[in-house]
Amino acid sequence: MSFVFFDTETTGLKRGFDQILHFAAVRTDANLNEVARFEARSRLLPYVLPHPSALRTNGLAIERLTDASLSSHYAMVSEIQRVLLAWSPAIFVGFNSIRFDEEMLRHALFQCLYPAYLTSNHRNCRADALSLVMAADAVSPAHLVVPLGAEGGRTFRLQALAAANRVAHARAHDAMSDSLATLELSRLVFQRSPELWQRFVRFANKATVADFVDAEDGFVLTEFFSGQAYHTAVVCVGRDPDQANGRLCLNLDEDIGRLAAMSDIEMQSRLTEKPSPIRRLRINAAPTLTALFDAPAHMLGGGSIDAIESRARRVKDDAAPRDRLILNYVASREPFPLSPHIEERIHNGFPEPNDQARMAAFHKASWSDRLAIVQSLVDERLRWFGLRLIYVEARAVLSEPARLEIEDQLASRLTGDGTGCLTYEQALAETDKLLADATDANGLLAQYRVYLQERSARAAAFRARRARS
């Protein structure tokens, strides 16, 4: 199996609304020897306002992002999709990628009418080097140096880890440089802790994770919060009824008999306490798992393997309490409301088969034919994304009423209530805050402020003309 180490630089952190500006990936063989590189950049979408903090972090001037010589966002995403499919099957690895870069990539693919889950389909697997480094620190702390941050606490930031472990990292927050630094840190674990590396690779495969958690009489689940590893001996009680890739696990420190004796109301109350006796993991998110016989003593919290396995078997041997735990856990959690923003509905169902066929046809058709395809889509998410794509890429094929309706919707979002995309008002306020609190030696933020003022004025003039028409 080959590996693909990748990174994204984006306009901000808001998944579904911010966009990828720079994507880079390095392909390796099974021994982490590089075999290929790829990177692509995109100009700014007309309906996206970068967060000023992202511009300052990435060092990208607004003039650079609006350069017409750069590829369009759709062209960039299409090229990313083509290359990653050609590199499949592989294990996709980033740094904090499962929480962020993976999600940004999925949204980008979906909003460009491609299947969203490329890195977990096509026999691909995914894993996160941040979890690998944290696990290495927790299990074999001598193998990597974890530096102290500015406030005196230990930090797992990529730039700091690279410097502390003498890993070359020429340009932090450059997608290619970050991809290469992630690869080099992974090589250190590969060389210094082969057993940990093999476990990391093994649990990148969701089928392997499912088999392990379903079969084991207890195991250690390691979770990371604020740069700290927390180890919990658990047993899987069953699948999450609301999520096919979810597994619900019971903390084996819990008094199992006391929990089983509770009424449903009492059990639901207990399950909502923090920390909850139930730990939820996703088999497709490369969880950090350790078999009990592989776990060092400090990961077992002072308990013996025999005692932990005995409690686990007691749970697994009695289906009725397990079923009650699952039912009450589901009943106790807050329902997930439907977002008012289509951009946040990526997880609200897969496109139906006929729409999937239309999506595939869209990319092979002429722009005039693509409009008819988009109008035939059943899924309202795909219809909106398709019309928006055509507006950006080939608006001449739209009728004037259709073009004006799309412009109205895009303009209203940039002047909206702030619950969706970044608005002109929010962007200006954040820019002014950064200008007041920090130096702007290269004038990047000042230039961005002028851009925002000019865009906002043009938007106001557009709305005024539309109101008179």
C-alpha positions, 0 to 999 in steps of 0.5 A: 500500500502506498501513502499520500501525505497532503496538506491544504491552505485555506481562506479560513476554518469554516468548513463548507464556507471557506475554500482551499487556496493551495493543495499539496501532496507527496506520494510514497511507497510502503517504506515512505520513499517518495515517488511523486509530488503534486500541488495546485493553487486556486484564485479566490472565489467571488463569494468567499471572503478570507479571514484576515487571520488566515491571510496573516498566517499564510502570508498571502496578499489579496492581490495574489489571491485574486490574480486571474492567472491562477486556476479557478477553484473548479479547475483546481479541484478537478485536477486534485480529484484526477491526481488522487484517483490516479494515486489510489488506493493509498493511505491518506495522511495529513497533520490534524487532517481528519478534523480539518483538511479531510473535511475541507477536501470533502466539501470542495469535492462535493461543492464541485459535484464530485463524490465527496468521500474520495479518501475513504472510497476506492480502497483508500484508507486515511490516518492522521499524523497528529494522532501518530505523534501524540501516540508516540509521545504517550507510548514511547516518549523517548522517540520524539521531542515534544517542545514547550510552547510560548505559554510554557505548555507542551505543544504539538504544533507541526512547526514546533515539532519539526524544529524540535526534532530537526525536521526540515520545514522551510516554509510553515503554512505552505501546503507542500512544506507542511506535507513534507514535514508531516512525512519526515515526522512520520518517518521518525516514528517508522524508524524508531517505533516500528510496532507503533507504526504498524498499529497506525497503518493497521487501524487506518483501515476501517474494516480492521478497526471494526473487526478489532473493536467488535471482537476484543474483550476490552482494549485501550482507547486513546483520545487527545484533548488540548495536546494531552493523551487520555487513555481509557480501557473500554469495551464495545457495546454496539454500533451507533444507530445514527452513524454506520461508522460509529461504535459505542464503547463503555468505560470499564472503570464504570460500576457496570452493575450499578449502571445496569440497575438504574432506571432508564431516566437515571441511566440517561442522566448518568450518560449525559454527565461529563465525562460520559461512561460511553465513549464514541469512536468512528471506525473510519477516522483512524482511532488510536487503539491498543490491545490490552496485552500491548498497553503499558501499565500507565495506560491501564490506570493501575488495573490488571489485564485480567480484571479489565477483561473480566469486566469486559466479558461480563458486558459482552455476555449479556445483550440486554444491558448493552441494548439498554445502554445504546437506547438510552445513550441515543435518547439522551443526546441532543438531536442534530438540527438541519442547518439552514445553510446548504453548505453545511448539509454535506452529511445529510444523505448521499446523492441518489444513484440517478443524481450520481450519474448526472454528476459524472455526466456534468464534468464531461459535457459542454457548459451549455449542456451542463446547465440542463444537467444541473436543472435535472438534479433532484438533490437541492444541494447539488442543484445550488452548487451546480448553478453556482459553478456555472455562474462562476465558470460560464455565466453566459449560458445562464439567462439574465433572470437566473444570473440575477437570482444567483447574484442576489443569493450570493450578495445576501449571504455576504451581508447576512447575519453571520451564521454562515459565511464570513460577511463584509462586516465581520471581515472588516471588524476582524481586520481592524482588530488585528491591525490594532493588536499586531504589526502589519509590516508588509501591509497585507492587512491594510491592503485587505481592508481596502479590498473589503471596503471596495467590495462592500461598496460595490455590493451596496450599489448592486443591492440599491440597483436591484431594489430600484428595478 
